[in-house]
């Protein structure tokens, strides 16, 4: 009930981040190996997050995650999110520069000078955001700073990438990096037009990190039906940590009070 209320409140807003991570699952119908399930997660900076377990990574599970949400959806370039951001759904895509930058870093590791130059340009954007964060700027102040400093960098970077695209094979590391950035261009430049948007969603990836650590410890989920229990537990624990609340103390308190609470009171716990 608590996690359902968390999801309801998040989907009622106009800014949401979404991501997913694979987990191994012991499925009795699959002999000799683990199946692959996915923990899908959604949240927004400074707010709660909620996890959902689904057996796949297809479009239907992305739709189940965000429901009838309308507003700005920050996600990576994975195609399953494409149907969510069609104009008739009232969802506007927002990109993540961390995902775009990662591909140029991979290309630079293969001694691509051009990739290294792009990474250097993106570092300038990172430094602008770091300054905004260190100065604790309000959204309107961040918007002004981005318009002054980041927008000109992006305006010069786009045609540069366009001119470079013809020189690299589509399946080369540099070709993939360029294609990803240009395909996501409207999304990744969205942060310069709305001050509350974040440059990348490491906040959400940090929310997923406990499950990544967990996979090294518990190795797999014991049964497909146990997946939703894991999702509920992660939702509560990660949201508590975001708010600086001790998860154990929170659960000890709430589980004692929950049986006697009305549905209308759950939002306050």
C-alpha angles and dihedrals in degrees: 000000000000093000092046088055091048090053093047092053094046093049090049090064127079101237124060136164122208136188140150139212131195123245130186116244131194103229115184089209091061113067126208100008145045122266121228120245130170136233106213117198135191133180144120134247112284093007140087125292129211129202129208128190117222130171094232149024100237132125093265091062093048088053091048089053098053099029112183095342115154123193137051116346116195112201141135124267096273108140095230089075091056096086090050094059099050111131095245091060095061093236121130117203120233120189136216121234092202090067093046093046092049091064092052090048089054090050091047089054087063088060097261106160092195091054090051090052091053091048088053091053091049089051087063089058091048091052091052090054092045090054091050090050095046090049091048090229120191118241092260091051092048089050091054092047092049092049091052100042113013102040094062091050091052092045090057095040098058098061089041090058091045091055092047094051094075092056097058131066112246093239096047117104091249092045091053092048093051094045092049093050094047094044088052095039100115089047098047093047091050093091091069092062100046117048098206093058117103123229091234134359101242084135088069094040087053087055089056093047096084089058090050090052089045093055089062090053107037092025097202145009108261098225137003090246089057092060095085090052090056090049092052092048093049091047093056098039097046093044090050091052091049089056095044092248124141104244094211094052091045094052093044089056100040098045090056093050101036099079091060097043127105120233090249091058097055094083090065098055 
